Amino acid sequence: QERRQPLIEWNDTATDYPRERLLHELIPEQAARTPLAQAVICGDERITYAELDARANRLAHRLQDLGAGPEVVIGLCLDRSVEMVTAILAVLKAGAAYLPLDPDYPSDRLAYMLQDAKAPVLVAHAATLDRLPPHTARLLDLDAEAEALNALPPTPPHARTGPHNLAYVIYTSGSTGRPKGVMATHGSWINLGLAQIDLFKVD
């Protein structure tokens, strides 16, 4: 009985999950269900699901113009903000993968991550421009391009992303050597996210 409990009873975790779903498809579905519900709250700024979806679509069009697509890594050096959430969603909608770059990291660490991940585009805003490391990526300044971004279509761009495509790259601490990029696909993230929603009863 002691052997059966951990090996069979506790290990009976098989479940179905939508294997062909993509992470960024979940937000437009929520926007369709509850367009006026608050999606992001940061300080005094609040945006609805409809606003988040439209903003992300506009930025996704711009990212595709800069070459974003499957297996392309886009660096995001942004403070925690509505813009950061929008940019993450936009990168996924553009078909690419995002690389979070904490602006409080040392400059040499940020430069290494950008170079190692071969990110051709770096997204930043006014609050982080002076903390960017030397880099060769194309800079997309969200504040400088705000007017141009607002003129882009609020509809989703076409992207050829599948569940096995890269969704994000996150670097390890590097405490045992050089930091290493950990890569996650859409399928693995959907699996984890839906499992957590079910386990923690997120409504």
N, C-alpha and C positions, 0 to 999 in steps of 0.2 A: 504494500500500500504506500509506503514511503517513497519507493521508486516510481510508482505510477503517478503520484501527485505532481512532482516537478516535471517529469518527462512527458506525460500525456495530458493530464488535466490542465495544468498551468500553461502548457505549451500548445494548447488547442486554440490558436489565434488566427486560423485561416479565415479570410473574409474577401468579399468581392469589392473592387473599387474600379471606377471608370478609367480604364487603362489608356483610352484615347483622348482624355481631357487634357487641356492646357491650363496652367495656373491663371493666366490673365483672362481666361474666358469666364471665370467665376465672378469677377467684378461687374462686367456688363450685365450679367444675369441678375445680380443683386440690384443694379441700377434700374433695370426694367421692372423689378418687383417693387422697389421702394426708392424711387428717384429722389425724393425730397428728404430721405433719412440722412442723418449726419454720418459721413464716412470717415472723416479725419478731423480731429480737434487738436490744435497745437497752440497753446497760449490763448490769445484772443481770437485766433483765426479758426473758422469752421467752414468746411465745404461739404456739400451733399454728394451722394453717390453719382448723381447725374453730372455734377460739376467735375468731380474727379475723373470720371470716364472721358468727358469731353476734353479736359486739359491734357490727359495722358495721350489721347488720340492725336491731338495737335503736335505734341512733342514727338510722338512716334513717327509722324510724317517727316519731321525735320531730321530725326536720327537716321531714317532710311535714306534721306538725301545725302547724308554723310557716310553712307556705306554700311549701316547696321543691317544685320541679317543673321541667319542661322550660324552658330558657332563663332560669331564675332563678339568679343568682350568689350563692353562699354564701361569706362571708369566713372564712378559717381563720387565726387568729393563735395559733399553737401552737409551742412549742419542738420540736425534733426528738425524737420520742418515739413509743412505741407508739400513744399517743392521736392523734398527727398522722396516722399511716398509717391508723388506724381511721376517722378523720374524713374523709379523702380518699375512702376506699372508701364510706363512708356517704352522702356527698353524691351520689356517682354512683348509688348504689342508690336514692336518693330521687328520681332523675331530674333532678337539678340539676347545676350546674357549680360547681367550686370556684375560689376566688381565694386563693392563698397570700400571707400577709402576714407577712413576717419581723419578729418582735417587736423585733429590734435596729435596724430602720429608724427614722429620725427620725419623730417623731409627726406632723409636717405631711405627710410623704410617705404614711404609712399612711392618714391622714384623706382625702387626695386620692384614693388608690386606691379606698377604700371608697365615696366619693361618686361618683367617675367611673364605677365599675362598677355603681352602684346596687344594692349588696348589702343586702337587707332583714334578713339574719341574720348575726351575727358569732359564731363559735365560738371560745372561749378556755378556758384552764384556769388554776388558781391561780398557776402560774409566770409567766403573761403578763398577768394582770389589771392590774397596776400600770403596764404599758407600753402600754396601749391608748390611742389618741387619742380626743378628743371625737368622738362619732358619734351617729347617730340610729337605727342598726340595733338589732334585737332581739338582746340578748346571751344566748347559751347557754353557761353556765359548766359545763363537763364535771364538775368536782369537786363543785359545789353540787348538781347534778342526778344524781349517780352512782346514788343509791338508786332514784330514779324511772326512770332509764334501764334499770337491771337488771331492772325489773318489766315492761318492754315485750317483745313477742314476738321470739324469736330467728329467726323466719322472715322471708324477704324481703318488703318491701312491694311493692304493685303500682305500677309506674311506666310512663308512656307515652313512654319515650325511644326515639329512633331513631338510626341512625348519623350523620345529618346534624345532630343536636342538639349543642349546646355541651357540652364536657366540662370545660374549664378556661379561665381567663384568667390570663396571666402578663404583668406589666408590664416594659417595657424599662427600661434604666438611667436614661434621661432626660438622658444626657450631651450630647445635641444639642438639648435643649429639654425640654418637659414629658414625663414618662413616658407611654407609650402602651400600652394593653392589647392583647396579642396573643391572639387567640381560636383555640382548636383544637376540632375536633369529635371525636366518638367514632371515626368512620370513619378520619380521618387518623391518629389516635393508634394505632389497631389496626394500620393499614398499617405505620407506623414501627416499632412494637413487635415485630410478627411478623417484619419484615425484619431487625431487629437480632438477634432470637433465632436466626434462620437464619444470618445472616452471622457472628455471633460464636460459634455452636455452643453456645448456652446449653442445658444439659440439665436 
